[in-house]
Amino acid sequence: MKKIALLVLIIFVLLQGIALADEYIVLYKHKPCMQDKMAIERCGGKIKKEFHIINAMVVDLPKEAVKKVKKFKGVLAVEPNIRVHAYGFANYTDVIPWNIRDIKANLVWNYTMGVGVNVCVIDTGIDYTHPDLAPLYKGGYDFVNNDSDPLDDNGHGTHCAGIIAATLNNYGLVGVAPKVNLYAVKVLDSTGSGLLSDCISGIEWAIQHHMDVISMSWGSSYNSTSLKLACDAAYNAGIVLVAAAGNEGDGNINTTEYSYPAAYDSVIAVGAVDSSNNLANFSNTGDFVELVAPGVNVNSTLPTYGSPLGTNYGILSGTSMACPHVSGVAALLKAFGLNNTEIRTILDKTADDLGLPGKDPGYGYGLVNATRAVEYALNLTNAIIIKPISPPNGAYLNYTTVTISAEVLNADGARMMLNGVIVNATFNGTIISYTANLSDGNYTVTVEAWNEAGNASVNWSFVVDTVPPAKVTGLKAVTVSPFEIDLSWNTVSDAVKYKVYRSTNGTFVAIATVNTTEYADTNLQPNTTYSYYVTAIDRAGNEGEPSDIVTNTTFKLQNVMRVQSINITLLGRGRWWRYAVATVKVVDSSGNPIDSAEVYGHWEGIVSGNVTAYTDTNGIATFYSDWVRAYPGAEFTFVVDNVVKDGWIYDANSSVTRATVYY
């Protein structure tokens, strides 16, 4: 095999976090609305992307505006759009497929090869033309170039994909789970690095396209709230997330080298071992490490057209190589129909304990063991399993003809009871089912099943409720800006949520369903009249009659005012005695002065006190501080707290709110 004297250590270079100049991820407590976007633009920002799984936008933003944006109402965090890098480096030794044997994956292929499981490699893309990968490739996306062709121009992603899924085809190598559905999402470029925002988009793509396993052989020491929320969203969607623990280890398991996303609770962090199952000295350590897998001198696929890492096949080392081993075993387990929490529990319970007894910061729970994991899953699935199908446990139904059913596996017989009475249910060996006309009330279902080894039973309950909740009363609509009308109403006793309807032309359309008695209708048009009514919905989904209709009109756009400037002048007598005069100018969105607006403010520094004043015809409100004995460097600061005028909205986000002078 041709050796390629190429490539330096492709580790996560972001020990300090390398940010793309002036590009940030702005994370909100709420879904960004039109006012949020306008506020960004008023600061000189440009919106480049809006996410769907987290409340965030990618924006170009002047550095001097970052502090101001952080103070905007509803902003949770402003994070640099850092670059992330692949965790792997080239090494040169004999091509030996020891890694598959080390985790005993080849011993379970009579039981599972991962058929039907969707595995997404979020990386540099893959060579989907490679003979070992082409039969499995099902699609993907390239967020680096924004197209649907995630072809690998680095080699790292192809190497990871081969470890997971190089197929059994009497050619080349074989991966851990050689019959999965393989997907590629390219978020790292030809250098093996990529933007944090693209990584989040890749996770979002995986959720939207119903992936079962995500493999992420990259990371950063930067603890991003946005990335954490994206991983949490994927985990909550039922996906198994696996990530490389990182290559910044110092060989001491008593020190911690954090890497993200591996260190997030929703992600399985994987360290690297060699062929003797000794921890690699480059492998990060810490309590977040959950498992280890082969990561030293691992042979796998590389692009057939050549890449910085080599051509066709090659040997690499890094936690990048360890990560896809665990991703592959997770896919083997997913083929049994297990959920992500069950898979994670099995992986941890069946790992070969290495290092210190029990979980330790170097090896985690130990070396992933495909054979023990699959045996555990087989034992689990050979037991009698009863899974309620319908109605779900705790369901509230608004209809009376009800079909009750459950899945029953590995049973010779089964029966069903409703409120303790045996019913004439049918059982076909897999599904037990019974249909009845029920009156309103509470019902408990019991399914019992048996086989030669024993029996099992499951109970669950549901409620039939066909009576809708009462009419909503007390609906109010208050205009708060040119873009927003706030609604509020009285609580309905048996309601669990409320549906809000809106109209501008007499035809009402449902615009929101909320679980509180208030709703802020945003992104509206200025100077437009809107009508609303609200209905109550109970647990069963019954919808009550509409409330009385209320109507209000958004403010005209010019009815937005802001503080354009604050000027402070120091006056006094003698050497020490001084007082300050602050002039505050209030203007509309076009820069025209606003008179008769009441300005609320306060003094800080060497002077203090709350003050108010009205603007004159030039839009100027004047404030005088108390006399004080000043000293060199003494601070005189004036802060605007609010500006009030009937029919006008004060836009604090685009206002100058404080000014300071020093004596």
N, C-alpha and C positions, 0 to 999 in steps of 0.2 A: 504494500500500500504506500502510495506517495506520502511522504511526511511534509508537512507545510510549516516552515519556520516562521510562523505568523501569529499575531494576536497577543496582546497583553491581557492581563487579568481584566475580564469584563465583570467587574463587581459593581455594586451599587455605589456609584461615586458620590452620591448625595449625602455625605456625612454632615455637611452644613446645609444642603439643599440648594441646588442650582436653579434659579428661577429664570423663566423667560422674561426679558425686560418688559416691565410695565403690564404684564398679563397676570390677572388674578382670577381666583374663583371666589365669588361673593355668595355666601351661604346665608339664607334667611330662615326665620322661624316660621314663615308662611310662604305660600307660593307667590313668587314675585308678580306684582301687578303693574299696570301702566304707570302709576305714580312712582313706583320703585325704579322702573326703567328710565323715566324722565329725569329722576333725581340723579341717576348715574350719568346720563347724557349732559346734564347741567354742570357736572363736575369735570367735563371734558372726556368722559368715558365713552367707549364704544362696545356695545354688546355683541359678542361673537357666537355664543351658543347658550341655550337654555336646556337644563336637564329635566328629566321626567321622574326619575326615581328618587331624587333629592331636590329640595327647594333651593336651587342654586343656578347661577349664571356665570359663564366665562366672559370676562370683560377686559378690554384694553383700558388701562387707567393710569393717568399721570401719578408718579410716585407721591407727589405732594398732596394728592387728593385721597390717599389711602386712609389716613387718620380720620378725615371727615366722613368717608363712607362707613367706617367702623361705627361711627356714632349715629348713623341713620336709624330711625325707628324700625325695629324688626330684623336688623342685621345680626346674625349669630356669629359670623366670622368672615374675615377677608384673608384668604390664603394665597400665597404665591403659586402660580401654575408651574411647579417645579418639573424637572425632567427626571424620569426614572430610568434605570438601567438593568440589563439582564445580569443574572447571577451565574456566571460560568466562565471557565477559562480553558484554553487549549492545553492538552497534555499528549504525550506521544509514547505509546507502549503497544504491546501486541493486542490485536483485536480478539478478545475473549468475552463471550456473552455470559460472564459470571453473575452479573447483576440480577438476571431473571431467575437463575437458580438460587441465588442467595435469599430472595424473598419467597421462594417456593411457588412462584406463579405458574410454572409449567406443570405442576402436579394437579391443578384444579380445572384444566381445560375440558375435561370430560363432563364437568358440571356447569361451568359458565365461562364464556369468552366475552361477556359484555354485550351480547346481541341486543340491539334495540336501544341501548343507552346512549344519550347525547352527551358527548364530551367536548368541551370548548377549550382550546389552547389559546389563551390571551398572551400574545408574545410578539415576535417579529414577523408573524405570518408563518406559513409552511409551504414547502414545495409539494403542491397537490398533484404534480405529475410524477412524483417518485413512485417506482413500482411497488414499494412497500406501503405507501400511503394512499395512492390514487383509488384503490378499490373501496376505501372507507370514507373518503372525503365527501361531505354533503353540502358544504357552502361556508360562507363567512362574510367578513367585511373588513375593509382597510380604512382605519380612522386617521392614519398618517397622511394618506393621499385622498381620502374621502371618496372612495369608490368601492365596488363590490369584488375587487380582485386582491385578496390578501396574500399575494405571492411573496415568499421570503427572500429578502435581499441581504440577509445577514447570516443565516444558518442556524441561529440559536433556537428559534421556534420549531424548525424541522427536526432538530436533534431531540428536543423535548417530546414532540409528537411521536417520533419513532419509539421512544422508551414506553410511551403509553400504549401504542397501538400498531406498531409495525406488524403487518398481517401475515398469516400463515399461507405462503404461496410458493413454497419450495424455491425461494429466492431471498438472498440477503439475510436480514435479521428478523427477529420476532419480538414484539412488545408484550407488555403485561396483559393487556386485554385486546386481543387481536381481531375482534369482530364488532367493535363499537361503531357508532356513527360519529365521525370525526369532523369537527368544525374549527375554523381558524379565524381569530379576530386579531388583526394587526394593529398594535398600539406603539410598538417600538420600531425605530427606523433602521437604516443600514448600519448604523454605529452601535446598535443595541440599546439605544436610549429613546425615551419618549416623554410626552407631556402627561402630567397628572390628569388633566381633563380628558385626554384620549383614553386613559386607563379606566376612568369612571364611565365614559361612553361605552367602552368594551363590556364592562360589567352590566350596564344597562341593556346592551344588545343581547347579552346572554339571558337576561330575565325575559325580555320580550320574545325571544325565540325558544323559550322553554328548554334550556339546557339542564342537564342533570348534574354534571360535574364541571367545575371551572378549575383549570390548572394555571397558576400564575408564578412563573419562575423569574420574578423580578421584585424589587422593593426599594425602600428608602428609609433612612433614619428619621425622616420628617414625618411627624405624627399628624396626618391630615384628618380633620373632622369630616370633610366631604367624602374622602375615600372610605372612612369608617362607616359612614351612613350608607354608602353605596353597597359595601360588603354586607352590612346588616340587612339591607333590603333584599339582596340575593339570597341570604341565608333564610330569611323569613319567607321567601318564595319557594323554599324547599330544595335549594341547590347546595351541593357539597362544594365548599371552597377550600382549595389547597394552595399553599404558597411556600416558596423557598424561604428558609429561615435567615439567609444572608451569609456573606462570605467575609465578614469583618472580624471573625473570631481570633482570639489571641492564644488559644490552646489552654486556657484556664477556665474550667467550668464554673468557677466561683465568681466570675465577672459576667456582666450582662451586656450584650450588644443588641439593642433593639432594631428590628426591621419591620416596616409596615408595607403591605397589609398583613404579613405573617403574624404580628403580635396582637392583632385584633381578636376578640373572643369568638367571633363568627368564622374564623379562618383556622384551618389546621396548618400549623407551622412545622416544616420538615427540615431537619438537619441532615448532614451527610456523614456516611461512614465509608471505610475502604473495604477491600475484599476480605480482610480479617475481622470486620465489624468493629474496628477501632474508630473512634470519632476523629474526623478530619480536623486538622489544626486550624483550618480556615473557617470552620462551621460556627456560626453564631451560637451563643449559649444564653440561657435565662429561663425563667419559669414559663415563658410563653411557648418554648419548644415542646411540641406534642409527640412527635414521632421522628425516627430517623430512617434513612433508606440509602442504598448505594449511591455515592456521589463522587467517587474517585476513579478515574480511568474507565469511564463508561462509554462503550461503543454504541453508536446509534446512527440514524439516517442523517444525511446532509444533502443540500440541493444538488440535483443531477447536473445543473448548469454551472455549478461552481459558486462559491461564496467566500467571504473573508475567513470562514472557519474550515473550508475544505470542500471536497466534492464527493458525492455519493454516500460515503460512510466516514466516520471519524470518531476519535476518542476525546472526550471533554471531561473536565472535573468541575465540581461546584455544587452548591445546594440547589442550583437550577436543575441538575440532573437527578437529585434525590426527590424533588417535588413530584415529577410525573410518575414515579413508581407508586406513590401513595394515591395519586389521581387514578391510575390504572386499577389498583386494587379496589378503590371506591366504586369504580364502574363495574367490576366483577360482582360486587355485592348489590349494586343497584339493580342488576338483572333479576334479582329475586323479588323485586317489588318493595324493598325496604325504603324508608324515608331517610332524610339526611341526618337526623339525630340518631336514628338506629344504626346507620352506617358508621357514624363517628364513634359511637359507643363500642361497637364491635371491633373497629380498628384499634382502639385504645386497649380493650380487654384482651385481645389476642396477640398483641405485639410481644416479641421476644425481649424480655427484660434484660437490658445491658447496663453496665456502669453500676451505680449505687442501687440497692434494692428499692423497688417502687419507682415512681416518677422522679426524675432528677433533671437539673437544668441543662445537662449535656445531651442525653439521649431521650429525654421526655419519658414516655411510657415504654420506649424501646424500638427495636427494628420491626417494621411492618412485616407481617407474616400472612401471605395470601392463603396458604393452606389452612391454617388455624382459623382465619377469618371466615373462609367459605364453609368449613366444617361447622363453625358456630351458627352460621346462617342456615345451613341444612338442618341442624338439630332444631333450630328455632322454627323453621318452616314445616318440619315434620310433625310438630306438636299440633294438637287441635287448635285451630285459630277461628275465632268468631269475630267478625267485623260488622257492626251495624251499618246498613246502607241507607235505609230510609224508614221513617223520618230521622234526621240526625238527632243525637242526644241533646236534649234541651230545646228542641225546635218548638216554635209556636206556629200552628197552621190555621189558615183562615178558610179552610174547606173541610167538608165532612166525609167525603169518600176518600179513605186513606189506605194506601198500600204500605204495609209494614214488611220489611225484608232485611235479611242479613246474609253475608257471605260466610259459609261454613266450610273449612278446609280440613282434610285428613280425618273426617268423621264417617262412621258407619251408619249413623242415624242421628236425627235431630227433631226437636219439637219446640213449639212456641206457646207462651202464655201471655195473656193480656190482662193486666190487673189481677194476676193470680189464677186466672181461669184458662185452661187449655183450649186453644182454638184449632180449627181445622185447616192448618197451614200445609202447604205443599213443599216437599224437599226433593230436589233433583240430584243430590249428591254434592252440590256446590252452593246453591242458593235456596234458602227457606223463605217463603213468602206467604202473606195473608192480606186480603183486601176486605175492608168492612166499612159500613156507614156508621159514623160515630157522632154523638152529640157533643156540645161544648163541655170541656172538662179536662182533667189531668189523667194521663195514661202511663202505665209502666209496662214495658215489654221485657220478658225473660225468654232467652233462647238457650236451650240445653242441648248438648251434643255429646256423643260417646263413640269410643272405638275400643279395641281390645286392650289398649294400654290404660284406659281410664275415661274420664269424662271432663267436661268443662261447661261453664255457663257464663252468660253475660247479661247484665241488666242495663236498660236505658229508658229514658222518659221523654215524653213530649206532651204538648198542650194543644187542644183544639179550641180556637177562639174565633168566632165569626162575627162578633159585635164590634163595629168600628168605634173609635174614640170620639169624644165630644168635640164640638166646634171650637176652633181657636178664637179667643177673644183678646181685646186690648191691643190689636196690631197698630203700631206706629211706624211712620217713615220719616226720618230726619235727614235732611241734606247736610253734608259736612264738607263737600268740595265740589268742584266741577266734574269730578270723576267718581264720586261715591255718595251713596245713600245708605244709611244704617237703619235696619229694621229691628224691632223688638216686639214681644208679645207675651201674654200670660201663659203660665205652665198649664198643660192638660194632664190630669192625674195619671192616666194609663198610657200616655204617649212615651215612646222611646226615641223618636226622632220626628222631625218636622220637614215638610216639603214646601219650598218657596217658589211661587209662580210670579212671573213678571210679564207686563205688556206695555207696548208703546202705541199700539194700533187697535186695541180692542180684543186681540187674540192672545190669550195667556199661554205661556210656555214655562214648564218647570225648569228652573235654573240651578237649584241646589237642594240637597238634603242634608240637614244638620241635626246634631243631637243636643243643641242648646236652644234657648229662647231668644236668640239674637243672630243677626246675619248682616255682614257688611257687603253690600253689592258694589263691587269696584269695576274699574275699566269701563265706566259709562261715558257717554258723550256730554259735553258741556251744554248748558241751557236747553235740556231736553226733559220732557215730562214722562215719568214712569209710574205705572200703576202696579199694585201688588196684592196678592192674597196668600194666605198660608194655611196648610192643612196639617193635622196631627196624624201620625202613623203609630200603631201599637206594635207589640212584639210579633204578632202574627202577620203583620203587613197590611192590616185593615187601615184604610185611609178615611178620615173623618170628612165632614162637609167643609167647604171653604169658609174662611173667615170673611168678615166684611172687607171690601176693597178699600185700600188707601192709596193716595196719589201724592207725589211731590216732584219738584223740578230741580235738576242740578244747577249749580251756580254757573253764571257766565264765566268764560275762561279769564276775562280781564279782571274778575273779582278775586284774583289771587294777589296778595301783597307780600313783600319781603323787605328785610332790612338791607339796604344797599351799602350803608357805611356807618361806622361809629368813629368819631373824631374826639380826642380828649386834649384839652388845653390846661396847663397848670398856671395858676395865678396866685398872687399873694403879696406879702410885704416883708421886708427884712431878709435875713439870710435863711431862716428856717420855716416860718409859717406859710403854709400853702393850702389851697383848695383846688379841686378839679372841676372843669366844666366839660360835660360830655354832650355832643350833639349827635342824635340818631336820625338818619334819613330813611323814610319808608316810601317805597315806590311800588307801582303795579308791575305786571309781567312785561310791559313795554318800557319801563323805566320812568313813567310819569309819577310825579309826587302824589301822595295820598294825604289829605288833610283830615283832621278830626279823628284820627286813629289813636287809641289809648295804648301807650307803650308801657309795659311793666318791666322793671329792671332792678338791679341791685349793684352796690359797690363792693369791691373786694380789695385785698391788699392792706394798705395802711389805713384805708377808709372803709366804712361798712354802712349797711342800711338799705332797706327796700324803698324804692321810689317809683312814682308813676308820673306821666306827663302826656299831654295831647300834642299831636303834630299840628303845625301851622300850614298855611297855604303852600308853602314850599316843601311840605312833607317832613319838616324838621321838628323833633321834640328835644328840648334842652333840659339837662339835669345838672344840679350843683351838689357837690359833696360838702361835708362839714369841713371847717378849718381844722388842720392838724399840724403838729410840729413835725416836720419832715426831716429826713436824714439822707445823705447821699445813697442812691440806689433804692430808695423807697418806692414801692409799687403802687400805682393807682390804676385799678382795673374796673371797667364797667361791663356788665353782662346784661343782655336783653333776654328776659324770660318768656315774654309773650307779647303779641300785638293784637288788639281787639278792635273790630269795627263791624257794626251790623251789616250783613250782606257780603262780608269779605272773609276770605280764608287766609290765615297766616301760614306761609310756607317756610318753616324753620330750617328745612334741609338745604335750601338754596340761599339762606340768609347769613349775613355776618352777625355773629351773636356775642362776640366779646372783643374788647380792645384794651391795650395796656400801654401806659407810659411810665417812665422811671424818672425820679428826681435827680 
